[in-house]
């Protein structure tokens, strides 16, 4: 059941605009925000839910169906690791959702002129002209669609491009997320690569440890070289 204020707004709306992101907590790779504009009552031609609850094959099938669905408008936006490191991923996420929703409203004026648009953002973010909804990607179909499109776009890029460009990290398996043995072992062996987020604590600690002399002889050698 939706919160009363969300249900009331949905009842009045004629068009639903929704956004969700993929890659927020990843150690490496981009943050991708998906946005979908759909007429109220839209029913996708495939089953949708939170993209994290779907298998890779289910997501691929769903993404292809959504891309081919002429009833909706959609887009994805990307921010890469260096900019995330400067900006902080929390603020990057807010900026990207804000821009995505603004872009959606702009397209709504063209595609659905004069229609009342309800904007919903998954999670708990303060985005202008939008309602934040916890677990929106499980409760609102347009939000589910945005979630799927963002995740498939990001996963495909990590598997087909980054895993090839930076072999040895296993990006084809974990897509840049941390907390799994393969990624952790690769970081210990190879150190971070250019797409790792240096502002994230585990990566920052790894870099700091690598830059710190491990014993007295290392320190003496370093002093002599200076």
C-alpha angles and dihedrals in degrees: 000000000000123000111268095248092050093048091048092051091046091051090056096043126095097189131033122215116189140174137191135167139226127204099028095138099030120127091217140026135029134321108236125195121197124201128190131189114199136165113253110267092031112157117198119229090235134044113273136190138137103330091228088063093055128082119246090253092051091050093050092051091046094048092052090050092048094048089052094046107108092191094073138054118215142171141175128215127198138207119185129219100263092057091044089054091054097042103035117246093252092059092039089057093050092048093049095048090046091053093044093053092046089051090049092052089050091054091044089061089058101037100034106023114191094007122131109247126204115200119204126184121196114240131011107311130138101232121166115252092004138102117229113222125187110230089006089152088066097040107040119051095212088053091049089052092051089050093052095046093049094047096045091048092050096042092049091051092049093048101040100036115015096042088055096043094046107031120185098044097085095232088155088066108035100022092224098305118137133221096068125108097239095054094041092050092048091051091051091049102038105019121224121322126215094276095054115108105243092191090065111099099235092051093043091051091049092052092047092049092050090052094050118087109249096212144004094271090056089051093048092047091050092050092049092051090052 
